[in-house]
Amino acid sequence: MASNLGPAFAYTVVYCKDVAKSVAFYAKAFGYNVRRLDENRKWGELESGATTIAFTPMHQHETDDITGHVQTPQSRGDRQTIELCFDYVDIDAAYKRAIENGAVAVSEPEEKKWGQKVGYVRDPDGNVVRMGSHVKS
């Protein structure tokens, strides 16, 4: 008997200081289209294929008491337990665009032994974003 409980990965939520600013940054720096930005500026979404990248404030009275407070890195040497990863056909051009639009350089794209070219940046809130080429089979 088939189950209706199979999940679809719907959202990755990025907690940020300023939803409108983060949505605009990700759209410009990484090339995404804005799907939605609520009037109250407490929720924003980018079109990214089957999964939505969503943005919401770090502190929310609606959920902080239920799920806890968002923990942020204490220094630039720390990072979250999750990172966003974006693949591009032309990783060098994508990395350059990200830096020109406010991303903080961490490491320029370099070839990895598994056949992917990978670079890292941070967004305005300090979140690590991995930018890579498509992995060749």
N, C-alpha and C positions, 0 to 999 in steps of 0.2 A: 504494500500500500504506500503510495507516494505521500510525502510530507509537505505541508505548506509552510514549514518553519525554516526553509533555506533562506539565509539572509542575503541581501544585496548591500554592498558597501556604499553607503549614501553620502557621507560627509567626512571630511577632515576639518576640524575646527581649530582655528588659530586664535588664541587669546591675545589681545593686544590693548594698548593704552588708548588708541583712537581708531575706531572702526573705519570711518570715512578715509582717514589718512592711509591706513594699511591697505584698504581695498584699492585706492588710487595708486599706491606704491606698487603693489603686486601686478596690477593691470599694466602699468607703464614699464616697470623693470623686467617683467618676465613674459609679457605679451598676451595676457589673458583679457577676455572681455568681461565686463561687469554684468552679471545677471540681475542682481538685486542689491539695493541699499535702502534699508528701511528709513522712514522719515525720522524716527527717534535715534538713529545712528547706533543702535544696539545690535544690529545684525546686518551683515553684508555677504554677498556670494559672488564667486567668479565662475564662469563657464570653463570647465576643464575636462570635458568628455563625460564618461559615465558617472564619475564621482565629483561632487561639488567641493570646492574649497570655500569654507565659510569663516567669517570673522565675527568675534563678539568680545565685549569688554572683559578685562581680566577679573574684575570684581562685579558680581551680580548678586543682588539681594535675593533673587529668585532661586538661585542654586547654591550659593556659597554654604549655606547652612545644611544642605542636603549632601553635596558631594565634596565639600571642602574648598579651601582657597587655592588659587593657582599659585604654584611655586615658580619663581623666576630665578634665572642664574644670578649668583651674587657678584660675579665678575665676568669679564670677557673671556677668561680662561675656563669658565664653566659653560655647560650647554644643557639643554633639555634632554629628556630621555627619548625624544622623538625628533626626527627632522623631516622636512619636506624635500622630495626628490623630483626634479623635472628633467625630462629627456628632450634633447634638441638634435636636429640634423646637423646644424652648424653651431657647435658648442662655443667656439671662440667668439663668434659674433654675438651670441646670446649672453655670454659672460660679460663682454664689453658693454652691451646695452644695459645689463643689470647695474654695473658699476656706474655708468653714466647717469643712471636714474636713481641713485641714492643707496644702492646696496653697498655694504661694507665688505671689502675684499678680505678673504681669509686665505685662500690659496688659488692660484691660477690653474686653469685646466691642464692636466697632464695625463699622458697615456698610462693606463693600468695594465697589469699582466693578464687580466681577463678580457682584454680587447675593448675596453671602454675608456673614453677620455673624460675625466672628472675634475671639477673645480668646486670650491665652496665659497659662499658669501653669507653674510648675516643681514637680516632685515632690520628696520628701525627699532624693533623691540628686542633685538639680540638673538632671535631665532636663527638657527643654522639652516641654510638652504643648499642642498647638493644639486649641482647642475652637471648633467652628463650627456654624452652622446648615446645613441641607441647601441645596445650591446649586440654585437654580431654573433650569429649562431655558430 
